[in-house]
Amino acid sequence: MYTYFIISSIIINSFFLDLNIKQMGFYDLSFKTPQGKTIQMSDYEGKTVLIVNTATKCGFAPQFKGLEELHQKYKDKGLVVLGFPSNQFQNQEPETNETIEEACRINFGVTFQLSEKIDVNGENTHPVFVYLKKQLSGIFGSKIKWNFTKFLVGPDGKPFERYSPTTKPESIEKDIVKLLKL
């Protein structure tokens, strides 16, 4: 009986968490910087936002350069690039919150905003990724399959497109330009 109660509680709580995330909008979400400062997504209202789960030791890490190029080219035209470091794929993000920004800056020239290390899958999935995965499933379902999965959110706060880890940042540029109305 006790086990039944616990399982029922978990299912009910999951349902209401799922329901709350579905009712929330992009601008209701927030994240923390590696230093622990909270940033509200509402700070980016009216901007096009590119969100990427990153890892410095991943084979796709050279994409940091392309992401930085997009950031530099379009930051003054309304694009925000946000990197969300995650260590969920073969421990490819060994950096700590204390060292992640410096490592990305020195090794890849990154100046765009990074979050603290987060989970993109599982029971501790960050709410930003819970929301994005619910809105835009991938080819194989909603689960993030690897580092450098990308989500593009329009200036209206609506998720526009999800891109696979193999999609290079320069391939996303046409969609960015479309959303920026350039």
Helices and strands as residue ranges (DSSP letters): H 2-23, G 26-28, E 30-32, E 38-40, G 41-44, E 48-54, H 63-74, G 75-77, E 79-85, H 100-108, E 113-114, H 127-135, E 150-153, E 159-163, H 169-180
